[in-house]
Amino acid sequence: MHTDPNAPPVNPLPPIVWALATPIILLELAFSAGTRGFVGGPNAVGWRLSAIEDYGFFGPLFDRMLATGDMGGGALLRMFSYVFVNYSFTQTIFVIVFLLALGNMVGRIFSAPAVLVIFFGSAFAGAAAYGLVLDDMRPLVGGYPAVYGLIGAYTFLLWIKFGVEGSSQYQAFTLIAFLMGIQLIFTLLFGGTNDWVADIAGFVAGFALSFIVSPGGWSRVRARIKHR
C-alpha cells in the first residue's frame, strides 16, 4: 500500500465552501465580541439586531415589491443576504457545521459555480416561499434554507447512487425525513417558528437544481459515482 508522505492528514475542503462559510463566521465573531463588550463600545450590543433589520428578509417588504415592482429597501437583495446573519451563536454553529459537512460532500462532485447556484438558488426559493405562503411579520434570518438546499443536492447524489446500485432510491430521502422529524418534535415540545416552510423550499430547490447544474447532467454524475 503506497501512501503520500506529503498528503495532508485531513482532506481540504473545497475553496467555495470556505468562501461561503467565512462571512458567516466573521459576522458571528463580530456579533459575539460586540455583545461581550470586547469591540465596538456600547453600541456593539445591538449589532446583531441592526444586521437583522438591514439584511433579514421581511415578508411585508416582499409583498410590497411584488405589488408595486419597487425593489427599494433592498427587497431583492434580502432574499440572499439573510442567510449570512443568524439569530444566535448556537444557530450559527449548526449552520456552519452543516455547511462545511454537506458543502464538502457536494463540492467534491459539483463545480464551484454549481455549488453557488444551489446555495443561493435555495436561499431565494426559501425566501420566496416564506413570503408567498405565510403572512409572518417575523423576519426570516439564518442559513438553514441554503443549507437545506445542499441537503437537497446531497440527496440527489444519493438518489443517483442508489439508482446505479439497483437499490431503492427512496433511501436517499432518509436524511431530510430525519431532520424534519427532529424539527417537528422540537416544535411540538418547545414551540417554534414558521421557518420550516423556507427550509423545505430550500431543500426542494437544491434537489431540483441539481438536475440542471450537476456536472454533465444526470448521466455524468452516475458515471462519476460508479468510479468513486
C-alpha positions as CSV (number, residue, x, y, z in Angstrom):
1,M,0.0,0.0,0.0
2,H,1.6,3.3,-1.1
3,T,1.0,6.5,0.7
4,D,2.0,10.1,0.0
5,P,4.0,11.4,3.0
6,N,3.2,14.9,1.9
7,A,-0.5,14.4,1.8
8,P,-2.5,16.4,4.4
9,P,-4.0,14.3,7.3
10,V,-7.4,15.7,6.5
11,N,-8.8,16.2,3.0
12,P,-9.1,20.0,2.5
13,L,-12.5,21.5,1.9
14,P,-13.3,22.9,-1.5
15,P,-12.5,26.6,-1.6
16,I,-16.0,27.6,-2.5
17,V,-17.3,26.1,0.8
18,W,-14.9,28.2,2.8
19,A,-15.9,31.2,0.7
20,L,-19.5,30.7,1.8
21,A,-18.7,29.9,5.4
22,T,-16.2,32.7,6.1
23,P,-18.7,35.7,6.0
24,I,-21.0,33.8,8.4
25,I,-18.1,33.0,10.8
26,L,-16.7,36.6,10.7
27,L,-20.1,38.1,11.3
28,E,-20.8,35.9,14.2
29,L,-17.4,36.6,15.7
30,A,-18.2,40.3,15.4
31,F,-21.6,39.9,17.0
32,S,-20.4,37.8,19.9
33,A,-17.4,40.1,20.6
34,G,-19.6,43.2,20.5
35,T,-22.2,41.6,22.8
36,R,-19.4,40.9,25.3
37,G,-18.0,44.4,25.1
38,F,-14.7,43.3,23.5
39,V,-15.2,45.6,20.5
40,G,-17.3,48.5,19.3
41,G,-18.3,50.0,22.6
42,P,-21.9,50.2,23.9
43,N,-23.4,50.3,20.5
44,A,-21.9,47.0,19.6
45,V,-24.6,45.2,21.7
46,G,-27.1,46.0,19.0
47,W,-25.1,44.9,16.0
48,R,-26.9,41.6,15.5
49,L,-30.4,43.3,15.7
50,S,-29.2,46.0,13.3
51,A,-27.9,43.4,10.8
52,I,-31.3,41.5,11.0
53,E,-33.1,44.8,10.2
54,D,-30.7,45.7,7.4
55,Y,-30.3,42.2,5.8
56,G,-33.1,40.0,7.0
57,F,-35.9,39.0,4.7
58,F,-39.3,40.6,5.6
59,G,-42.5,39.2,4.2
60,P,-44.4,42.5,4.1
61,L,-41.5,44.1,2.2
62,F,-41.6,41.3,-0.3
63,D,-45.3,41.6,-0.7
64,R,-44.9,45.3,-1.5
65,M,-42.2,44.5,-4.0
66,L,-44.5,42.1,-5.8
67,A,-47.4,44.5,-5.7
68,T,-45.6,47.6,-6.9
69,G,-42.5,46.3,-8.6
70,D,-40.5,48.6,-6.3
71,M,-37.3,47.0,-5.1
72,G,-36.5,49.8,-2.7
73,G,-35.1,48.9,0.6
74,G,-33.1,46.1,-1.0
75,A,-36.0,43.7,-1.0
76,L,-34.5,41.6,-3.8
77,L,-31.0,41.6,-2.1
78,R,-32.6,40.5,1.2
79,M,-33.7,37.2,-0.5
80,F,-30.0,36.3,-0.5
81,S,-28.4,38.3,2.3
82,Y,-30.5,36.9,5.1
83,V,-28.6,33.5,5.1
84,F,-25.4,35.2,6.4
85,V,-27.0,36.6,9.5
86,N,-28.2,34.3,12.3
87,Y,-30.4,34.9,15.3
88,S,-27.9,33.4,17.8
89,F,-24.5,31.9,18.3
90,T,-26.0,28.4,18.6
91,Q,-27.8,28.8,15.3
92,T,-24.6,29.9,13.6
93,I,-22.7,26.9,14.9
94,F,-25.2,24.5,13.5
95,V,-25.4,26.3,10.2
96,I,-21.6,26.3,9.8
97,V,-21.3,22.6,10.8
98,F,-23.9,21.6,8.2
99,L,-22.5,23.9,5.6
100,L,-18.9,22.6,5.9
101,A,-20.0,18.9,6.0
102,L,-22.5,19.0,3.2
103,G,-20.6,21.5,1.2
104,N,-17.6,19.2,1.3
105,M,-19.6,16.2,0.0
106,V,-21.4,18.2,-2.7
107,G,-18.4,20.3,-3.6
108,R,-16.3,17.3,-4.4
109,I,-18.6,16.3,-7.3
110,F,-20.2,19.6,-8.3
111,S,-18.3,22.5,-9.6
112,A,-17.8,25.7,-7.6
113,P,-20.4,27.7,-9.8
114,A,-22.8,24.8,-9.3
115,V,-22.5,25.0,-5.6
116,L,-23.1,28.7,-5.7
117,V,-26.2,28.2,-7.8
118,I,-27.6,25.6,-5.4
119,F,-26.7,27.7,-2.3
120,F,-28.2,31.0,-3.5
121,G,-31.0,29.4,-5.5
122,S,-32.1,27.6,-2.4
123,A,-31.9,30.8,-0.4
124,F,-34.0,32.6,-2.9
125,A,-36.6,29.8,-3.0
126,G,-36.8,29.7,0.8
127,A,-37.4,33.4,1.0
128,A,-40.0,33.3,-1.8
129,A,-41.9,30.5,-0.1
130,Y,-41.7,32.3,3.2
131,G,-43.1,35.4,1.7
132,L,-45.7,33.8,-0.5
133,V,-47.1,31.1,1.7
134,L,-47.0,32.9,5.0
135,D,-48.2,36.2,6.4
136,D,-45.5,36.3,9.1
137,M,-44.2,39.6,10.4
138,R,-41.1,37.9,11.9
139,P,-38.1,38.3,9.6
140,L,-36.5,35.3,8.0
141,V,-32.9,35.1,9.1
142,G,-30.3,32.3,9.1
143,G,-28.5,30.0,6.7
144,Y,-30.8,26.9,7.1
145,P,-32.7,27.3,3.8
146,A,-29.4,27.5,1.9
147,V,-28.0,24.6,3.9
148,Y,-31.2,22.6,3.2
149,G,-30.5,23.2,-0.4
150,L,-27.1,21.5,0.0
151,I,-29.0,18.7,1.7
152,G,-31.2,18.5,-1.4
153,A,-28.1,18.3,-3.6
154,Y,-26.6,15.6,-1.4
155,T,-29.9,13.7,-1.6
156,F,-29.7,14.0,-5.4
157,L,-26.3,12.3,-5.3
158,L,-27.6,9.6,-3.0
159,W,-30.6,9.2,-5.3
160,I,-28.4,8.6,-8.3
161,K,-26.0,6.3,-6.3
162,F,-28.9,4.1,-5.1
163,G,-30.2,4.0,-8.7
164,V,-26.8,2.9,-10.0
165,E,-26.6,0.2,-7.4
166,G,-30.2,-1.0,-8.0
167,S,-31.3,-0.1,-4.5
168,S,-34.4,1.7,-3.5
169,Q,-33.9,5.3,-4.3
170,Y,-36.3,6.3,-1.5
171,Q,-33.4,5.7,0.9
172,A,-31.9,8.9,-0.4
173,F,-34.6,10.9,1.5
174,T,-33.8,9.4,4.9
175,L,-31.7,12.4,6.0
176,I,-34.3,15.0,5.2
177,A,-37.0,12.9,6.7
178,F,-34.9,12.6,9.9
179,L,-34.1,16.3,10.1
180,M,-37.7,17.4,9.5
181,G,-38.9,14.8,12.1
182,I,-36.5,16.2,14.7
183,Q,-37.6,19.8,13.8
184,L,-41.2,18.7,14.3
185,I,-40.5,17.2,17.7
186,F,-38.7,20.3,18.9
187,T,-41.6,22.5,17.6
188,L,-44.1,20.4,19.5
189,L,-42.1,20.3,22.7
190,F,-40.7,23.8,22.8
191,G,-42.7,25.8,20.3
192,G,-41.2,27.1,17.1
193,T,-41.4,29.4,14.1
194,N,-42.6,29.1,10.5
195,D,-39.0,29.0,9.2
196,W,-39.6,25.3,8.3
197,V,-41.5,26.5,5.2
198,A,-38.3,28.2,3.9
199,D,-36.3,25.1,4.8
200,I,-38.5,22.7,2.9
201,A,-38.5,25.1,-0.1
202,G,-34.7,25.3,0.1
203,F,-34.4,21.5,0.0
204,V,-36.7,21.1,-2.9
205,A,-34.9,23.8,-4.8
206,G,-31.5,22.2,-4.1
207,F,-32.7,18.8,-5.3
208,A,-34.3,20.2,-8.4
209,L,-31.4,22.5,-9.3
210,S,-29.0,19.5,-9.1
211,F,-30.6,18.1,-12.3
212,I,-29.5,21.3,-14.1
213,V,-26.1,22.1,-12.6
214,S,-24.7,18.7,-11.9
215,P,-21.5,18.1,-13.9
216,G,-22.6,16.9,-17.3
217,G,-26.1,16.2,-16.2
218,W,-27.5,13.1,-14.7
219,S,-25.5,10.6,-16.8
220,R,-22.2,12.2,-15.9
221,V,-23.0,12.1,-12.2
222,R,-23.9,8.5,-12.4
223,A,-20.6,7.7,-14.2
224,R,-18.6,9.6,-11.6
225,I,-20.3,7.8,-8.7
226,K,-19.6,4.4,-10.4
227,H,-15.9,5.2,-10.4
228,R,-15.6,6.6,-6.8
